[in-house]
Amino acid sequence: MSRIALVTGGSRGIGAAISTTLKDKGYTVAATYAGNDEAAAKFTEETGIKTYKWNVADYDASKAGIEQVEADLGPIEVVVANAGITRDAPFHKMTPDQWNEVIATNLTGVFNTIHPVWPGMRERKFGRVVVISSINGQKGQFAQVNYAATKAGDLGIVKSLAQEGARAGITANAICPGYIATDMVMAVPEKVRESIIAQIPAGRLGEPEEIARAVAFLVSDDAGFINGSTISANGAQFVV
Ligand SMILES: NC(=O)c1ccc[n+]([C@@H]2O[C@H](COP(=O)([O-])OP(=O)(O)OC[C@H]3O[C@@H](n4cnc5c(N)ncnc54)[C@H](OP(=O)(O)O)[C@@H]3O)[C@@H](O)[C@H]2O)c1
């Protein structure tokens, strides 16, 4: 029987690459999204991967959505908390709304995604949790006090979960992508993109599939002793 994997924000960008890579490796994948019905429908049509809509910032919606996925597909053994947003502004201009929205999605959203599946993983003595953090959670970034705080917080979540889950056969790890060629990054003006690339020793943006392959390794049986770790995937832009 194939393992069931839940990928939040799994219909676009890095999440879409994670969903399709896991499907190609034999997992049954449920991909979630927030509101872009058109992109989700197109993704399902092209890949055959089921999509589910809920806001990861809402605990009750997450719990109900996860119950629906489990009713449709079976117990979730792999969770990839990937959904994330930016609301950038220099700190002196950042509004409480910009702060709260990013905290609710990128930090509380990770709690809301993992918490409902955790008891089942403990009972079944197997689980794989991967959180998609960011290079900017490791090093900070101008105009991203909110985003960097959440992505650094995500690393604290996996380090703590790793210690709690290890005896129950559950691993929790994080990946910190550098700049990846998704809609978000490709939408910035070419000049800005060139200045970003100039800071990357690899001389290029990363591809979503390069993050997806790291996820596929972390959730595999081969990675059972890798727990609480952070994988940097940034073309040597920031070396921890
Ligand atoms: N791209 C990069 O260079 C980069 C670098 C480092 C880290 N990351 C992290 O990687 C993750 C994916 O980034 P990306 O660039 O692939 O993003 P993206 O292309 O903007 O896609 C984001 C996905 O998350 C979903 N989403 C957003 N808010 C949500 C919410 N409140 N509830 C449920 N789903 C929600 C979106 O759904 P809709 O389609 O409905 O909007 C979409 O499926 C994020 O956590 C991001 O912080 C990205």
The ligand as an ORCA input file, in Angstrom:
! r2SCAN-3c Opt
* xyz 0 1
  N      10.134     30.718     -3.725
  C      11.211     30.887     -2.994
  O      12.248     31.390     -3.473
  C      11.242     30.434     -1.561
  C      12.429     30.532     -0.840
  C      12.479     30.100      0.474
  C      11.346     29.564      1.064
  N      10.186     29.487      0.361
  C       9.023     28.906      1.046
  O       8.557     27.818      0.289
  C       7.133     27.702      0.463
  C       6.471     27.695     -0.905
  O       6.814     28.916     -1.577
  P       6.421     29.171     -3.127
  O       7.326     30.228     -3.620
  O       6.316     27.878     -3.815
  O       4.948     29.824     -2.927
  P       3.817     30.106     -3.996
  O       4.272     29.790     -5.380
  O       3.330     31.471     -3.671
  O       2.687     29.010     -3.585
  C       2.159     29.071     -2.301
  C       1.206     27.915     -2.069
  O       0.746     28.002     -0.696
  C      -0.668     28.143     -0.675
  N      -1.054     28.983      0.454
  C      -0.691     30.266      0.709
  N      -1.292     30.703      1.837
  C      -2.043     29.663      2.301
  C      -2.938     29.500      3.396
  N      -3.170     30.488      4.278
  N      -3.576     28.313      3.532
  C      -3.384     27.310      2.655
  N      -2.535     27.400      1.606
  C      -1.907     28.568      1.426
  C      -1.037     28.729     -2.034
  O      -2.399     28.490     -2.351
  P      -3.136     29.331     -3.522
  O      -2.634     28.759     -4.824
  O      -4.581     29.106     -3.296
  O      -2.721     30.767     -3.346
  C      -0.043     27.991     -2.931
  O      -0.502     26.679     -3.177
  C       6.712     28.881      1.342
  O       6.625     28.456      2.680
  C       7.847     29.863      1.166
  O       7.970     30.713      2.288
  C      10.100     29.913     -0.935
*
